[in-house]
Amino acid sequence: MQRKDFIKNIFGASILVSMDGFSSIAQAVSNMSDNKTSSSEFASFGAIHLNNTSLEKSSLFWTKIVGMKLRKASDKVAEFGTENRTLVVVHEDAKTGFKKGYSGLYHFAVHAPNKAEFARMLHRLMVNNYPYSPVDHTMSKSIYLDDPDGINIEFTLETPERFKRVIAKRGIQIEDMEGNLRSASDYLNVNEVLKDLEDRDVSKIISKDSYLGHLHLYANNVEHSNIFYKNIGFIPFNYLPQFMYADLGAGGAYQHRIALNSWHGVNKPLAPKGSAGMRHFQINFSTKEKLNQTLNNVSEYEKKEGGYWFNDPTGNKIFLTNS
């Protein structure tokens, strides 16, 4: 079954520009207000490292289109981020673009700290006439775009306060806190978003409070990957094997920090070496105790470069650190 047909079977008439909103599929009686017990999270993401075919094209994308600052560069490697933090590191180490149909990265998300910054992210894309897909997931507002090699990136504004519950009748619907029934991947009203735009200067870099907020992975086996990320400390939110999907949180109201799906097919290998995609990603634990708990649940790891390296069941390379 093709991916779009599979998604259509789950969501009925849902917009098919993206499926990240599937993270909002909680148990049919779940209520987001029950989960707002803590604003602190035990882990966050450090920089994500990507393999790309052209550092020149990537630099133009991450600075002009995304609005990040070029923080450091050499002949083959460049770091991009905010004024005070690196979010993305690009390695000119790929021979071909992103290959679809393989396990690995589905997309990763740059989260805006507030409505004004999210509007500025959208405005920058519009000024540069860069293609994007606007999607409203109720738990979040999202904008999707591809880098020059076809790696999918999401801009996100977390809005868990809008989410009430899931109703699984005649497809999946989301009930918001006002009692409205919505598609899990509804159309995002860009005009409404732009009402919060305060600064139209697209030459300015993104807010220093922007951050990498979640990763969505193509898993070769959702069950195995879900168990793995649960064992390293993440808190299950949705586990829906019938839909080949799961996601987990880190202790806050927004519970979609690691997402997993097998919509590309079960037991698919990682993309061939030399193709653009994710090189590795970093998880930073807030305490050494939490990091040590994680290491106790990992069968094999290597300590180097100030942290710990290991692979998840799919083969994605992870770098663990603590603040």
N, C-alpha and C positions, 0 to 999 in steps of 0.2 A: 504494500500500500504506500502511495506517495505521501510525503510529509503533510502537504496541504490537505489532502483528503482525510488523513488521520486526524488532524486538528479540527477539520470541519465536523467530523463525526462526534468529537468531544464537545465542541462549543456551538454547534448549530450555525447560526448566522453571524457569528463573531467576526470582526474584522481580522484579516489574516496578515496584516503587516508585521506582527510580532506575536510571540507567545510567552514573553517573560511574565505577563500577568497571570499565567497559570500558577505562579507562586501564591496567588491569593486564594487558591482552592483549599480552604481549610475544611474541617469536618462540618457537615451541614448545620450543626447547631452551635458552632464556635462563635464566640463574641470577642472582638478585639479589645473591648474594655477590660476583659478578664486578664489580659496579658500585659497591661501597662503598669507593671509593678516595679520596674527598674529602668532608669534611663541610662545606666552604665552598662557597658558590654565588656566581656572578658577578653575579647580579641578584636583586632582590626586588620586591615590589609596594608601591607607595605607596597612597594612598587611591583608592578607586573612587567615582566620582560618579554619582548616580542621579537621574532625574527621577521624581517622585511627585506624586500628586494632592492630598495633604493633609499638610502638615508636622506638624499635630497628631497624626494617626494614626501617621505615621512615627516621631515622637519617642517616642510610647508604645511602639511596637514595639521600637525599637532600645535603649531604656533598660530597660523592664520585662521584655520577653520575651527579648531577646538579652543584656541586662546591660551594655551599653556606657555610657560616661559621655558626657553632653552637654557637649561641649568648647567650643562656640561657637554662637551662634544670632542670626539677624536675622529680618526679617519673612518672607523667602522661602527662606532657606538655613540649614541646621543641620549641624554637624559632630559625629560620634560616634566613640568609640574607647576606648582604654585610658587609664590615668592619664597616660601620657606620649606617646601617639601617636594621630593621627587615622586611622581605618580607612575610614570611610564618610562621604561628604558627600551630603546630600539637598537637592535643589532642588525647590521646589514649582512645577513648570513643566509638568506634564502635565494634560491634560483628561480622559483616559480611563486605565483600568488597563492592565496588561501585555497585549500582543497576541500570541497564539500563532500559529505558522505562518510567522514571519518570521525573517530572519537577525538576528544580533546576539548578545545575551547569552543563554546557556542557564542558567547559574548561576555564582555565585562562592562561595568558601569562606573561612570564618573558621577558622583552625587553632588547636587547643589545644596548649599547650606540653608537657602531660603528662596522664597518666591521670586525676588528681584534678580537673584543670580541665575535661577533657572530661565527666567525670561530673557536674560542677557545671552545665555547659551543659545537659545532659539533665535534671537535677533541676529547674532553673529552668523548663523547658518543662512538666514534669509538674505542678509546683506551680501554674502559671498555666493549666493545662488547655488548652495550646496544641497544635494538631494537628501531628504530625511523622511522618516515615517513617525507621525505623532500618535501616541497611544495612551489611553487612560485606563489604568488597571485598578482604579479605586484605592488600593493600598499605596499606589504611587502614580505619578504622572511621568511619562517617558517619551524620549525622542531617540530614534534609532538611525544610525548612519554607518557607512562602511569606510574604512581607511583605503588608501590607494591600492592595497593588495587584497581587499575584500574581507578583512577582519571586521566583524561587527562590533560596534561600540554603542553603548546606551548612555544618554544623559538622564538622570533621575532626580525627581523631587519626591522625597518620602512623605506620604500622607496617610499613615495607618489610622489616624483619627476618623477618616471617612468610612472605614470598613466595618461592617457589622457581622455578616455571615454569608455563607454560600448556600444556594438552593439548587439542588441537583435534580431538576425536573425538566424534561424536554431540552436537554443540554444543560450546561453549567451557567448559572446566573449569580451575580453578586448583589446582595442587598446592602445598600449603604446606610449610614446612620440616620438618614432622613426617610428611610423606608422605600427608596427607589430601587427597582430591579435593573441591573446593568449587565452588559456583556463583560466577560472577564478581560477582554481586550477591546475596549470601546474606543471610539474616535476621540482624540484629545482636541478640544477647542483652542486652537492656537491664538485666536483673537482674545479670548479670556486670559490666557497666559500672558500675552503682551501688555495687558492692562497693568501688570506689576512691574513693567520695565521702567527703571529709574535712570539708567546710564546707557546712552546710545553709542558711546565711544568704543568701537570694536577693536581699537588698537591696544586697549588695556588688557592685561592678563586676567585669567579667571581668579575668583576670590581665593584668598589664602586659606579659607575654611572649606574649600572643595576637597573631596576625598574619594578614594576608591571604595565604593560601598557594597558591591556584591559581584560575584562571579557565577556565571551559568555555564555548566559544563555538559558536553556530550559524553555520557558514561557508557562504557561497553556493557555494564551490568548495573542497573540502578539499585538493586537490592544490596549488592556487595559494596557499592560506593556509599550508599546511605548508612550502612553499618559502620564503615570506615570513618566517615566524618562524625558520626555520633560518638564513636570510640575516642576520637581525638578532642572531644569536648563540645561539639556543636549540638544545639538543642533541636530535635525534630519538630517541624511545623506540619508539613504534609508528607505523607507517604502513600502514594497512590499507584501501586504496581500495575493495576488494570489500565492506567493511562501512561505507564512507563515514565513516571515523574516522582520526584521528591525534592523538598527543600528544607533547610535548617537555618536557625538563627544563632545569635551570640548573646542573648540575654536581654535585648531591648524590645521595644514595641514593634519595630520593623523587623520581621523574622525571616527575611529572605536574604541571607548573606551568602550561603552556598546553595546553588540549585543544580539539579541533575535531571537529565532526560536521556532517553534512548530513541528519540523520534527519528534519528538517522538510521536506526537499525541496531539490533542486539549483537554483541560480540564483535563490533567493528574495531579494527586496529587504529592506532594513531596514524595521522597523515604521514606520507613518505618523507624521509629526511630530505631537507632542501626546500620544502614548501613553507610559505609564510604561515605564521601562527604563534601560539604561546610557547615561549621558551621555558619559563617557570614563573611561579608567583610566590609572594611572601605573606605569611600569617604572623602577626605580631601579638603575642599574649601580654596582657596587662601586668601579670605577676609571674615571677619565676616558679612559684608553686603550681600555677596552672600549666605552665610549660612542662614542668617535670611530670605532672599527671599525664599529659599527652604522650610524652616520650615513653612512659611506662606501658602505654597501649600500642606502641609501634614496634613491630618485630625487628625491623632493621632500619638503621639510620647512620648517617655519617656526620661527624662534627667537624666543621671547618668554616672559615670566613665569618667567625663570630656567631654562628648559629648551627642549625641541624638540618640536614638534607635527607629527604626520602621521597618515594613515589606513592601516589594513591593507587587503588586497584586497576584503574584504567591506564596508568603509566604517566600521569601528569606529575611533573617535578615540583616539589614544594620546599620552601625554605622557611624554617621556623626560627623565630627570635622572641625575645621579651623586652619590654621597655626598660 
